[in-house]
């Protein structure tokens, strides 16, 4: 499936648990929260049972009746509105469960920016927060795979994805943060692109349990975003053709998959002034 700029993405109309179990992109979610109900959408009660946080999920009607802006409502009530039978909000809830500290921090930063600049004027930081929240993928690199950070930033797709493919899932591990990326992965299409944030992790990280992996990343991300302006770093949030990640898309087992330069675009040359 190819999605052009004029086509609006639409996820599956109905609940399909099999999508989450057969697509390797959803492996972390299936292992962390599955098995998902076969017949119908997971209820808020089940999502709240999986949510180890002072925050709670509530029906979106609470937001509609309240009238406040989404981020303001969450900040004031410590409740997260979720639309019923909605893939986007379903994945958003799971990300809250996996990254409670980071998600709470993003909400707090939104409120700080809104207080300073108002609701209508979106600051640079708010745009970055939204981009990461929707489309972020964390590239976790151990010291032996640190070179992949430069390769991916410079769009050296062949070098990272093909020639050094053996490093993936051994010393480099991708983790999805953006819930919109998960939503679009329900119907993966050539053109699906995430925004990569690079995090250095301890040796052997790729062999950690899922619980250890997400606990570490939640702590590391919240610290780096709060203390080091991670999202304002020009070396972060770089484009990543998601379907090029080894093991996440069957077609990329063939090396010629990466020859599509409309998807795996070379780095643009910087014009000299």
C-alpha positions in Angstrom: 0.0 0.0 0.0 1.4 3.4 -1.0 0.0 6.5 0.7 0.3 9.8 -1.2 0.2 13.2 0.3 -3.4 13.8 -0.6 -4.6 10.5 1.0 -5.8 10.6 4.6 -4.8 7.5 6.6 -7.7 5.5 7.9 -7.0 2.6 10.3 -9.2 -0.5 10.3 -12.8 0.3 11.0 -13.3 -2.5 13.5 -11.3 -4.2 16.3 -8.9 -6.8 14.9 -6.8 -8.4 17.6 -5.0 -10.6 15.1 -3.3 -7.5 13.7 -1.4 -7.0 16.9 -0.4 -10.6 17.2 0.9 -11.3 13.7 2.7 -8.0 12.9 6.1 -8.0 14.5 6.0 -4.2 15.0 3.5 -4.9 17.8 5.5 -7.6 19.5 6.3 -5.5 22.5 2.7 -4.6 23.0 1.5 -8.2 22.6 4.0 -9.4 25.1 3.4 -6.6 27.6 -0.4 -6.5 27.5 -1.7 -9.5 25.6 -3.4 -11.6 24.8 -5.8 -8.9 23.7 -9.6 -9.6 23.6 -10.4 -11.4 20.4 -14.0 -10.1 19.9 -14.0 -6.5 21.0 -12.0 -3.5 22.1 -10.3 -3.6 25.5 -12.4 -1.8 28.1 -11.1 1.1 30.1 -11.3 -1.1 33.2 -8.7 -3.4 31.7 -6.5 -0.6 30.6 -6.6 0.9 34.0 -5.7 -2.4 35.6 -2.5 -2.3 33.5 -1.7 1.3 34.4 0.6 1.6 37.4 0.3 5.3 37.9 -1.6 8.0 39.7 -3.2 8.9 36.4 -6.3 7.0 35.2 -8.0 6.6 31.8 -11.6 7.9 31.4 -14.2 8.1 28.7 -13.8 11.0 26.3 -17.2 12.3 27.3 -15.5 13.6 30.5 -13.4 16.0 28.4 -16.3 17.0 26.2 -18.4 17.9 29.2 -15.5 19.7 30.9 -14.6 22.0 28.0 -11.0 22.5 28.7 -8.2 21.9 26.3 -7.0 18.2 26.2 -3.6 18.9 27.8 -5.1 21.2 30.4 -7.7 18.6 31.3 -5.1 15.9 31.9 -2.9 18.2 33.9 -5.7 19.4 36.2 -7.5 16.1 36.7 -4.7 13.5 36.2 -7.1 11.6 34.0 -6.6 10.8 30.3 -9.6 10.9 28.0 -9.9 8.0 25.6 -12.4 7.8 22.7 -14.2 4.5 22.5 -13.3 2.1 19.7 -10.5 4.3 18.5 -7.1 2.9 17.5 -5.3 6.2 18.1 -6.4 6.5 21.7 -6.0 2.8 22.3 -2.3 3.0 21.4 -2.0 6.3 23.3 -3.2 4.5 26.4 -0.7 1.7 26.0 2.1 4.2 25.7 1.0 5.9 28.9 1.3 2.5 30.6 4.8 1.9 29.2 6.2 5.4 29.7 4.2 7.0 32.6 7.0 9.4 33.7 7.8 10.6 30.2 4.2 11.1 29.2 3.4 13.0 32.4 6.5 15.2 31.7 5.4 15.9 28.2 2.0 17.0 29.5 3.7 19.2 32.1 5.9 20.8 29.5 2.9 21.5 27.3 1.2 23.3 30.2 4.4 25.4 30.9 4.5 26.4 27.2 0.8 27.2 27.1 1.2 29.3 30.2 4.0 31.3 28.6 2.7 31.5 25.0 -1.0 30.9 25.1 -3.0 28.2 23.4 -3.0 29.6 19.9 0.7 30.3 19.5 2.5 27.0 19.4 6.2 27.3 20.5 9.0 25.4 18.9 9.2 23.1 22.0 5.5 22.3 21.8 5.8 21.3 18.2 8.7 19.0 19.1 6.8 17.5 22.0 3.9 16.8 19.7 6.1 15.3 17.0 7.8 12.9 19.4 4.5 12.1 21.1 2.9 11.1 17.8 5.8 9.8 15.7 8.8 9.1 17.9 10.9 6.0 17.8 13.8 5.5 20.2 16.9 4.0 18.7 18.8 2.4 21.6 22.4 1.8 20.9 25.0 0.0 22.9 28.6 1.3 22.6 29.5 -1.3 19.9 26.7 0.0 17.7 27.1 3.7 18.3 28.2 4.2 14.7 24.6 3.5 13.6 23.5 6.8 15.1 25.6 8.7 12.5 24.7 6.3 9.7 20.9 6.8 10.3 21.3 10.5 10.7 23.1 10.7 7.4 20.6 8.5 5.7 23.2 5.8 5.1 20.4 3.2 4.9 22.3 0.6 3.0 25.2 0.7 5.5 23.0 0.4 8.6 20.1 -1.8 7.4 21.9 -4.0 4.9 25.6 -4.2 5.4 25.5 -4.0 9.2 22.2 -5.7 9.6 23.5 -8.2 12.1 23.8 -5.4 14.7 20.0 -4.9 14.8 18.4 -6.5 17.9 21.8 -7.4 19.1 23.5 -4.1 20.0 20.9 -1.8 18.6 17.2 -2.0 19.6 14.3 0.1 18.3 11.4 1.0 20.6 8.3 2.8 19.4 7.1 5.8 21.5 4.7 7.5 19.1 1.2 6.2 19.3 0.4 7.5 15.7 3.2 5.3 14.4 1.5 2.3 16.0 -1.9 3.3 14.5 -0.5 3.6 11.0 1.3 0.3 11.4 -2.1 -1.4 11.5 -2.0 -0.8 7.7 1.7 -0.4 6.9 2.5 1.5 3.8 5.6 2.5 1.9 6.2 6.0 3.1 5.6 5.3 6.8 8.3 7.4 8.5 9.0 7.9 12.1 11.2 10.5 14.0 14.2 8.9 15.6 15.6 9.8 19.1 18.9 8.2 19.9 19.7 6.9 23.4 22.9 5.3 24.6 22.2 2.2 26.6 24.3 -0.3 28.7 25.9 -3.3 27.1 23.6 -6.3 26.9 20.5 -4.0 26.8 19.0 -5.9 23.8 18.8 -9.0 26.0 16.9 -7.3 28.9 13.3 -8.2 29.7 10.6 -5.9 28.4 9.8 -4.7 31.9 13.5 -3.7 32.5 13.7 -2.2 29.0 10.8 0.1 29.4 11.5 1.1 33.0 15.0 2.1 32.0 13.9 4.1 28.9 11.1 5.8 30.8 13.6 7.0 33.4 16.3 8.0 30.8 13.9 9.8 28.5 12.2 11.8 31.2 15.6 12.8 32.6 17.1 13.8 29.3 14.0 15.7 28.1 13.7 17.6 31.4 17.4 18.3 32.0 19.1 18.3 28.6 16.5 19.6 26.1 16.8 16.3 24.2 13.9 17.2 21.8 15.5 20.6 20.8 18.7 18.9 19.8 19.1 19.1 16.0 20.7 15.7 16.0 17.4 14.2 17.3 14.0 13.6 15.7 15.6 12.7 12.4 13.6 10.8 9.7 13.5 7.0 10.0 11.8 4.9 7.2 10.1 2.6 9.7 9.6 -0.3 7.4 13.3 -0.5 6.8 13.9 -1.6 10.4 15.0 -5.3 10.2 12.4 -7.8 11.4 9.6 -5.2 11.3 8.5 -5.7 7.7 8.8 -8.9 5.7 9.7 -7.3 2.4 12.9 -5.8 3.9 14.4 -9.3 4.0 15.3 -8.7 0.4 18.2 -6.3 -0.1 16.6 -4.7 -3.1 13.8 -3.4 -0.9 16.1 -0.6 0.1 16.7 0.5 -3.4 13.5 2.6 -3.4 15.0 6.0 -3.1 11.6 7.7 -2.9 11.3 6.0 0.5 14.9 5.6 1.5 15.9 9.0 0.5 19.5 10.2 0.5 20.5 13.0 2.7 19.9 16.5 1.2 23.1 18.4 0.6 23.4 21.6 2.6 23.8 24.6 0.3 26.8 26.8 0.9 26.0 30.4 1.5 
